[in-house]
């Protein structure tokens, strides 16, 4: 039996953890090696057909040889101003289409107004990558045989962002990055965090609807969720009245399953129960930012998570607030991961204008210092359960004074990983300024309150950009 201690260093070297599950390592020498990109130029540098102030290039690169004989190749789009060199670069993601990706929203403004270079790498679910419909099965088989988390989605998504940066740095006449901000949502948020943890060329990360402290969307070894939550989810789907919504929800569940292993698969491969339990967390270790905060702080990496309170891909938000209240976050009350409207997903965090503007504000802060990053608010609460009254006081330790300040609350929330949690209702009320950098309010909460979850949200406009931040999610009982 290998040592039980989890011995993770900055660059995620291969390390044995309990039950013989090992953390996949990134060989940063090869990650940064331009010679192994095997770059194929699809379309060399040329003016954007719709905007001559932008130049673009499309290539295909080798991300890695995932295992002997299995090279993963993905398309990369470079976007830059028509002239000059980009010293500030954003790494983002796109699909697998072999045509230049287009920038929009905050990214387009940062490109045109501020000269920020953009690098988009194709990133999709593993079952959609070549060989389509087979790669995820081969990945699972390698994981089952080796017990090495190199063969998991988090690992391959993370190295994709890093290799996209390597490809950009090979374009020396256009990209000479001094600061690099990685961003993306969902699987692309996993990639963002993984790259930020492993690669010190990345100086800031803004993951969106991505796991922070717990594993996303359920256990990596399916069949290990608590029985009561599994039952809750089955009953939820059975009670859905819209057959289209039910079908789309089942399709979502299957898509997640296609990138994971099952208890039966693990047992057939000779795994022990301890190994299965360990794998559920270890599979996502590459992107678990909270395990690396000290290293990232020492390095100077800036972090800003944008999450939904009702997103089962980013569970553990209450525990996140208890353990890491100083982690900068914008938790959208009632915000969901996204999905079919027929299934009830109507508040997709990734598509919110506030989140897009947050990217712009965060980038302006990180790249140019033209605005400050609002410090996480300090919240104190007084919950009078008998009187059903909640008093909230918010203090900004950096003396920030946001123009919009709101308290949100939700009663008797469903547990993490339950589908019902994704539809918990939230109510809100404004907070009033009661002092320098201080905001307060009182609310009345009706009903039989067993638990009360609270989030305060604050929007601060400065020098033409608006940054929206929140408190952690606070649970009162």
N, C-alpha and C positions, 0 to 999 in steps of 0.2 A: 504494500500500500504506500502510495506517495504521501508526502507531508500534507497535513490538513490545512495549514495556514495559507491564506490567499496572498501570495507574494507578487503584487503588481507594481511595476516601476513605471516611470513616465511613458516609455514607449511600448508598453504592454508586451514585455517579453513572454515567451511561453513559460507558464508556471503551473504547477500542479496544485489543484485545490482538492478539498475533501471528496472522497468517493471517485478518485481517478478522472474527474472531468478537468480538462486543461483549458486555460484561456488562450485563444489564438493570438499569436504575436504578429505585429507589423514589422517587417524588416525595412526600416526607414532608409537604409542605403539604397535598396532596390526601388522603394517607393519614389525616391528622388532621382532615379537614374533615367535620364531622357533616352538613352540608347535602347532601353527595353520597351519604349512606347510603341515602337513599330508603326509610326504615324503614317496613315494613308490620307492624303489630301483629297477631299471630296470637292471642295470649292475653295480656291485660294483667296487671299485678301481681295475684296472688291467693295465698291460702294453699295450700301443698302439701296435696293431699287426704289424704295418709297421715301428715303431720307438720305440725301448725299452727305449729310453731316456725320453719318455713322458708317464705319467700315466693318466688314464681317468676314469670317473665315469658318469653314466647316471641315473637320477632320474626324477620323476614326482612330482610336488608340487601343492598345492592349492595356487593360487595367491590371491584370495579373494572370499568371498561370495558376489557377485555383488548385488544381492537382495535376500530376503529370499528364500531358496531352490535352488538358482542358483550359484553353485560353479564353478569358472573358474580354470581349472587345465592345466598346461603346462609343457612340458619336459625341463629339464635343463642338459646341459653337463658341466662337470668340466674337465679342462685340466691343468696339472701341470708338472714340472720336476719330474723325477723318484724319486728323494730324496729331502729332505729339506722342508722348509715352505715358502710360498709365502706371502710377505708383500706388494707387488705391484700387483694389480689386475685390469684387464680390463673386463668390462661388455659389452657384445655384444649380437647379436641375430642370430637366425637361424630359420629353419622351424619346423614343427610339427612332423617330423619323429621320431619314437622311436628307434633311433640308435645314437651313439655318433657323435656329429658334429666334423668336421675336421677343423683345423686351416690352413691358407695359408697366403702368402704374409707377410706383416708387422707383423701381429699377431703371425705367426709361428716363425719369427725371434726373436721377443721379448720374446717368450716362451723359445726357445732353447738357444739363446745367452745371455739373460738377466734374465732368471728365473721368468718372469712375468706370474702370473696365469691368466687363461682365463675362463670366465663363459659365456656360451651361453644359452639364454632362447628362446624357440620357440615363434615366434611372427609373425602373419599373419593378413590379413584383417579379420574383425570381422565375415564376412559371412562364413569364412572357419574354424572358431573355433566351437567346440562342444557346442550345437547341430548344426551341419553344415547346413547352409541355413536358420536357424531359430534364432540364437542368435542375429544377427544384427536387426532383426525385433522386438524382445523382448526389445532390448536396446532402439530402437527408441520409442517404446510404453511407456517405463518407463520415458524416457526424456519428452515425450509429457505430461504425466500425472503429473510428479513431478516438471518439469522445473528446474531440478537439473543437472548440467553438470557432475556430477558423472557418468551419463549414456551416455558417449560419448567416441569415440575412444581414444582421448588424455589421458583421465583419466585411462582407463584400460591398455593402453600401458605403461604409466608411472609407475604404480604400479607393472607391470610385471618386469621391470628392478630392482626395489627396492627389490622385494621379491626374485629375483634371487640372489641378494647380501646377503640377509638374509640367504638363503639356503647355500651359500658358507661359510658364517661365522660359520655355524653349523658344518662345516668340519674342526674343530679346529686343527687337526694334519697336515692339508695341507694348509689351508688359515687362515692367521692372518693379514688381510689387514690394513696397515697404510695409504696407498694412493690408491684411486680407480678412474679410468678413465672410463667413460661411452662413448660409441660411437655407431654409426649406421646411416643408411641412410633412408630417406623417413619416413615411419611410425616409423621406428626404431630410426630415428633422433628425432622425436616427443617424443618418450620414453626417449631418452637420455636427452633432455632438461627438460622434466617434472621431471625426477628423480633427475637431478642436482639441480633444483629449490627447490624441497621439502625435499630432504634427505641430511643432512649435512655429511653423511658418504661418499658421492661422492665428490671427491676433484677436479675433472677436467671433462669437457665435450667437445667432438668433434662431434657435429651433422653434418651430411652430407645431402645435398639437403632437408633441413627441414625448415619450416617456422621460421622466427626470429621475425618480427615485425607485419606482417599482417597475415590474415587467409589463409591457403593453398588451392590452386586450385579452388577458387570460394567461394561463400557464403555457410555457413553451412545449412541455410534454402534455398533450391534451389528454384529459381524463383525470387530472389531478386538482381540478377546482373543487372547493368544498361542495359536498353533495347538496346542501341547501341552496347554493347559488345556481348550480346546474338545474335544479328543480324549478327555481324561480324563472330562469331563462326559458326553459321548455314551456312553462305555463304562460309566460308572456307572449311567446310566438303563437301558441295555440289560440289565445284570446284575440289576436289581431283580426280586425274586421275586414280590412282591405286586403284582398288576396294578392294584389300586385305588390303592396308594401311587404306582406309576409314573404313573398318570393324573393324580393330584393334583399330583405334582411337575411334570408337563408343563403343567398349568393354571397353576401358579405362574409357570413360566418365561414363558408367554404373557402373563400379566398384567403382568409387567415389560416385556415387549417392546412392549406396547400404549402405553406412555408414553415410547417412545424412537424414534429413527430408525435406519435401517440404512445400511450402506455403499452399497447400490444406490440408495436414495433420495437420499443425499447426492451421489453421482456423477451421477445423473440431473439433479440441480439445479445441477450445474456446480461443486461443491465440489472443492477440491484435497485431497490426502492430508494436507497440513499443517493445513488447516482441520478436517478430521475428527478428527485427533489432538488439536488444541486444544479442540475442542468437548467431547470426552470428559471433560475436567476442568472446563471453563468452565461447563458445564451445571449443575454443583453448587456453583459459587463462592458463591452466596448463603448457603449453609449451612455453608461450610468454616470453622469456628470458629478453627482454628489459624492462619489467615491474619490474624486480627484480635485476637489475645490482648493485644497492647500497648494497643490502643484500648480494649478491654473492661476491662482492668485500670485504666487511667486513669479510666475512667468509674465504676468501682466495681462493675461487673456480676459477680455470683457465678455460678460454673459448676460443674456436677456431672453428668458423663456416667455412665449405667448401661448397660453393654454386655455382650454375650456373646462369649466367646473363639471360639466356633464359628459366628459369624454372618457370612455373606458380604455382608451389607448394611453392615457396619461393618468393612471390611478395614483393614490397615495398623496394627494395634495394636502390633506390635513396633516399627515405625518411630515411632509416636506416643510410645512410651516412650523411645526414643533421643533424639528431638528435644524432647519436652515432658514430662519426668518429673514436673513440678510441677503438671500438670493434674489436678484431682481426678476420680477415676474409681472405679467399682466394676465390675470386669470379672469376670463369672461364669465360672469355669472349666467348660468344657463347655456353657455357655449358648448357646442357639440363638435365631434370630429368631422362630421360631414357625411353625406350619404343621400339616399333617395328620399325625396320629399314625400313620396307615397308611404314611406315607412315612418314618417314623422320627423325627419331631420331637416329642420328649418332654420337653424342658427349655426351655420358652419363657420368656425372661427377663422379658418384659413382664408375665407373670402371676405372678411369684414374690412371695411375701409379703415377702421382704426388700426388694424394690424398692419395693413399696407403702409399707412402713415408712420407707424412705429418703426418699420424698417428704414424709412427715409430719415426719421429723427435720430435713430440709433446710429445710422451710418454717418450723418452729419456730425454727430458728437464724436464718434470714434475716429473718423478720417480727418476731420477739419477742426474739431473743437469749437464749432460755431454755436453750440448749445450744450447745456450740461445734462448729465444723466441724473434724473430725479432719484434720490435715495429711497430705498424701501421704507414705507411708512411704519411707524411704531403705533400699534393699536392696543388700547385697553378697553375692556368691556365690563359692564356690571349687569348681570342678568338676574332679575327678580322673578323667579319662576312663579311664585304665588300671585304676584300682581301682573304677570305677563308683560313686563316692561324691560326693555333693553336700552341701556345707555352706552354710547360709543364715543370714544375720544381718540383722535388721530393726531399724531405729532410727526412732523418731518424733521429728522435730525440735521439735515443740511439746510434747513430754513426755506425749503421750497414752498411756493404758494400757488398751487394749481388753481386754475379758474373754475374747474368743475369738480365737485366732490360729492360722492354718493355712497350710501351704505346699502348693501344687498343682503338678503337673508333667505334661508330655505329651511323648512321644518321637516324633521323626521326623514332625512335623506336615506335612500336605498344604499345597500353596500356596494363598494367597488366591484367591478367585473359583472354586475348585474345589468341587464338591458334596461330595466326600469330606472336605474340611476341616470341614464342618458336623457330621461324625460322629467326629472325632478323640477318642480316649479320654484321660481325665485321672485321675490318682491323687492321694491327699492324705495328709498326716501332720500331727499337731499341732506347733506351735512352743511352746517353753518360755520363760518369762520368765527372762532372764539379767542384768537390770539395770534401771535406771530407764528406762522407755519403750523397752526393748530386748528382742527375742525372737529365739531361735536354734533351729536344729535341723539334724540330719544325716539323709540318706536314702540308701538303696541303690537304684540303678537298673539293672535287668537288660536284657539283649539287646544288639543291635548299634546303639549310639546314635550317630547322625550329627548330630542336633540335639536339644537339650533345651530346652523352653520352660517357664518358671517364672512363677507368679503367687502372691503371698501375699495372703490375705484376712483382714480384721480387723473384728470387730463390737464396738462400744462403746456400752454403755447409759449414759444420763445423763438424769436428771430425767424419767424415764418414757418416753423414746423411745430407739430403738436405731438407730444409724447404722452401716452396713456399707460399708467402703471396701476398696480393694485397691491393690497395687502396680501399676505398668505390667506388660505382658507382656514378659518378658526372655528372649531367645534365646541359648543357649550352644551353641557348636560345638566 
